[in-house]
Amino acid sequence: MLALAGISLAAGQEPVPASVKRPHLILIVADDLGIGELGCYGQEKIETPRIDAMAREGLRFTQFYAAAPVCAPTRCSLMTGLHGGHAFVRDNFEMWGEGQLALPAGTVTLPKLLQGAGYETAMVGKWGLGGPKSSGEPSAQGFDHWFGAYCQRQAQTYYPGHLWRDGKRVPLAGNRADGETGTQYAPDLFLEEVEGFLRREHVQPFFLYLPFTLPHVALQPEQEDLARYEGRFEERPYRGERGYLPHSTPRAAYAAMISRLDRDVGRVLDLLRELALEQNTLVLFVSDNGPTPDAGGVDTRFFDSTGGLRGRKGELYEGGIRVPLIARWPGRVPAGKTSAWLGAHYDLMPTLLELAGVAVPDGIDGLSFAAELSGERAPAHEFLFWEFNGYGGQQALRLGRWKGIRKNLLSELAPLELYDLEADERETKNVAAEHAEIVAEMHSILAREHRPSREFPLPLLERAPARAAGD
């Protein structure tokens, strides 16, 4: 039995008989895509017709959250069903060489559980949870096949010198060593791999995880995508002063990269239709966190990338963690509907397991929203919890209409900020002084849900005395 940190498979649940037809599962994860950067969420300058059509043909969530405001901890929670106070990875953690902090051996992950239940598992894109020959590499964490980048740093160029396939290095001839230019464009290679996988004969149901790198900087659109936007916007050349590569028309470049992501999602959906797979395939599209804080030449204010919400990537305000989620499954997921179900990335694991007929592990923080996908009401969370060691150390809590945030936890035990999201979705007025009882309840939950971590310590939290009600 797989087990880690108190997680075990639920008792009394039998494997699904082989005669039962289980759905194929595809999870597409965009990189640094803001909730306001899609037409179906209000974007007016960038064209995303295929994802907009996906929303019309499926279910669009309006209150869904990233598990963290940056890459690696989000992906850890997505794979393990644990929130940031319990997950192993709680911030980006660079390792020497190629890759980030590795998931430990024995970690219970979504692909391992699906693989053990007879699913074929594959990944194409950016991993970020362990480098070559580590305990965290995709093959050790449940993927039968995978192609892409181990390392987040490597994935920040679209012309990498190499990628990896099933643990073997794949040199990319024609690409410069520094990744600035080349002839082999990573999104093209990812799509070729996806098409090859889908066109194979599948005796088993499959889980296909697609953590695409678009639209994360650097700004490197292909010319045919860039031409779509050249001359549309007033531009100021970006000269590289905020990292990554310079670009002469950064607004057009960023819009082009989002439209390219849209086209790639459409290609996946087209392949499902062409191969007569769409009627038995659930496709979920989500982003890993909010948009960049205008690094690398991106102008998120010009594009209203958060839909008016406060904060950006790296922050636990709404703009840093509220993300798009769209579900499409013709004939199974209601078309043209929206859902205000309150959830986060760590809910994806139990949802996909339930749909696959696989036992959900005990001890995870996620809840299945499978019922929501069939037009019924899914169980509600008591609260959503965030803990993030980056950007000074932060915690946050969503308790119904209330949102609490604590910042700078690596240097001080700052007071809790409290926002009423029903009245103030943009988090402009801190009402903590007016609701001492809510603040006290939040302090109690924040303390209870924090589990000390050797890799990501928050010493001030762990030395803090218990708070009395009303403090």
Buried (B, 14 or more C-beta within 10 A) or exposed (E): EBBBBEBBBEEEEEEBEEEEEBBBBBBBBBBBBBBBBBBBBEBEBBBBEBBBBBBBBBBBBBBBBBBBBBBBBBBBBBBBBBBBBBBBBBBBBEBEEBBBBBBBEEBBBBBBBBBBBBBBBBBBBBBBBBBBEBBBBBEBBBBBBBBBBBBBBBBBBBBBBBBBEEEEEBEBEEBEEEBBEBEBBBBEBBBEBBBEBBEEEEEBBBBBBBBBBBBBBBBBBBEEBBEBBBEEBEBEEBEEEBEBBBBBBBBBBBBBBBBBBBBBBBBBBEBBEEBEBBEBBBBBBBBBBBBBBBBBBBBBEBBBBBBEBBBBBBBBBBBBBBBBBBBBBBEBBBEEBEBEBBBBBBBBBBBBBBBBBBBBBEBBBBBBBBBBBEEEEBEEBEBBBBBBBBBBBBBBBBBBEBBBBBBEBBEEBBEBBBBBBEEBBBBEEBBBEEBEEBBBBBBEBBBEBBEEBEEBBBEBBEEBEEBEEEE
